[in-house]
Amino acid sequence: MVSPYSKAYLLALLEALFVTILWSSSWVIIKFTLEEISPLIFASFRYLLASSILMLIVLSNSESRNAIRTQNRHWWKYISLYGIIFIAGTQGTQFLALDLLPAITVSFLLNLTPFVVILISIPTIREVPSKFDIIFFFTVFIGIFFYFSTKNILVTDFLGIFIAIVGVLTNALSSILGRKINRDTSLQPIVITGISMTIGSFFLVILAFLIEGLTFMETISPLAIIAIIWLGIVNTAFAFTLWNKAMKHIRAMDISLINSTMLPQIVLLSIVFLEEHPTMFEWLGLGLIVFSVAFIQWNQTRNNNNKR
């Protein structure tokens, strides 16, 4: 890792921040494109295209090819499960939720993932939360209360919220599983991402065709095709590659803080492009969640560093 005060470190920080901007912009592009293409078909095409590009990069490297050949069945089971949960589970439900709910609401709910990860970690890996984590658990519940207190929730909203919560659970599970896979292997992150995304996207394609069929072929426009290509190539394949490159140089503490900027970015983009305007209580709820997520991720990273 380079010095935190060097130009190389600053460049890596800017690269990581640029990636979060790309990922945040995806939410606006998805919302617009969902008006003419079904969510699961949309998600499956995006990640199938992205995984194809990532696997071309991976397989073009002889060292990566040799490393993949040495992996045992146990590893392949874990990577397959990870891909299905992260792509078919998390990304599939995210697209479905965005089809039913405002982008800000979906992002708000998805930002609860770090807290769900802590809850799951208590019985599974016996990781007891600190007193500060517990304090911010209460802050999160207060934020949720403020955000939804003035909302007029319709039947479709309940369905969207349920789907988003399922997405939060799968995202939390994939986070824990992803940590285990990355911890137990010497493979580069781009190899793990490429293989898991390929497996997950194929599973998502099958699921999409079974549920949504081929009716989209009659109505899809050139603009929707451009959106799929842009999201697949730029906001996924390129963004993941650049993110992995930046992660080699950035401290974990800084990564957690950069990650926490995505909710404010999505809120701002949704206000400008989607005309979603939070109320005063929703702003308060959003602020509490952003602050709580940033602190708890920073606190967890600091505790992990102290254990080493």
HUJO-V767134 format. One record per residue. OMEGA is omega in degrees with one decimal (NA if undefined). Layout:
OMEGA, OMEGA
This chain:
-179.4, -178.8, 179.5, -177.4, -177.4, 177.0, 179.6, 179.6, 177.9, 178.4, 179.0, 176.9, 179.9, 177.6, 179.7, 178.9, 177.5, 178.0, 179.0, 176.6, 176.8, -179.4, 178.7, 179.4, 179.0, -176.8, 179.0, 179.7, 179.9, -178.6, 179.8, -174.2, 179.4, 177.4, -177.5, 177.6, -175.8, -169.7, -176.3, 175.5, 179.5, -178.3, -176.9, 179.0, 179.2, -173.7, 174.4, 177.3, -178.4, -178.6, 177.8, 179.3, 179.6, -179.8, 174.1, 177.8, -178.1, -174.9, 176.5, -179.6, -176.7, 179.1, 178.4, 179.3, 179.6, -179.8, 179.5, -178.5, -175.6, -177.1, -178.1, -178.8, -179.6, 179.8, -178.6, 176.3, -179.7, -177.7, 177.9, 178.5, 178.8, -179.3, 180.0, -179.2, -174.0, -177.0, -177.9, -178.2, -174.5, -176.0, 177.5, 179.4, 178.0, 178.7, 178.4, -179.8, 179.0, 177.1, -175.0, -173.1, 172.2, -178.2, -178.6, -179.6, 179.6, 179.0, 177.4, -178.6, -178.5, 178.8, 175.2, -176.3, -178.5, -179.3, 176.1, 177.6, 179.0, -180.0, 179.2, -176.8, -177.7, 179.8, -172.9, -179.0, 175.2, 178.0, -175.7, 178.8, 178.7, -179.7, 177.3, 176.8, -179.0, 177.8, -177.2, 169.8, 178.1, 178.1, 178.8, 179.7, 176.3, 178.3, 177.9, -179.8, -179.3, -175.2, -175.3, -173.4, -177.5, -177.8, 172.7, -171.4, 178.9, -179.9, 178.6, 177.0, 178.1, 178.2, 178.8, 178.9, 178.3, 179.4, 178.9, 178.9, 174.5, 176.8, 176.8, -180.0, 179.4, 177.7, 178.0, 178.4, -180.0, 177.1, 179.7, -179.8, 178.5, 176.9, -179.2, -179.1, -179.7, -179.3, -173.0, -178.4, 178.2, 179.7, 177.3, -179.4, -178.1, 177.4, 178.9, 179.6, -177.6, -178.2, -177.6, 179.9, 178.1, 179.7, -178.8, -178.2, 176.1, 177.1, -180.0, 177.2, 179.3, 179.7, -178.6, 180.0, 178.5, -175.7, -170.9, 176.0, -175.3, -176.2, -177.9, -176.3, -176.9, -171.4, -175.1, -176.3, 176.3, -179.5, 177.9, 177.9, 177.3, 179.6, 179.0, -179.0, -179.9, -179.4, -178.4, -174.8, -172.3, -172.1, 178.7, -176.1, 179.7, -177.1, 179.0, 178.8, 178.8, 178.8, 178.8, 176.9, -179.5, -176.7, 179.4, -172.8, -172.5, 176.0, -178.9, -179.5, 179.7, 178.0, -178.7, 179.8, 177.3, 177.9, -176.4, 178.4, -173.8, 179.7, 176.4, 178.2, -179.5, 177.5, -178.7, -179.9, 179.8, 177.4, -175.3, -170.8, -176.5, 179.7, 173.6, -175.1, 180.0, 173.7, -179.7, -179.9, 176.7, 175.6, 179.8, 177.8, 178.4, 179.9, 179.5, 179.7, 179.9, -179.2, -177.4, 179.9, -179.9, -177.6, -174.7, 176.4, 177.6, -178.7, 178.4, 179.3, 179.1, 179.3, 178.8, 178.2, -179.5, -180.0, -174.9, NA
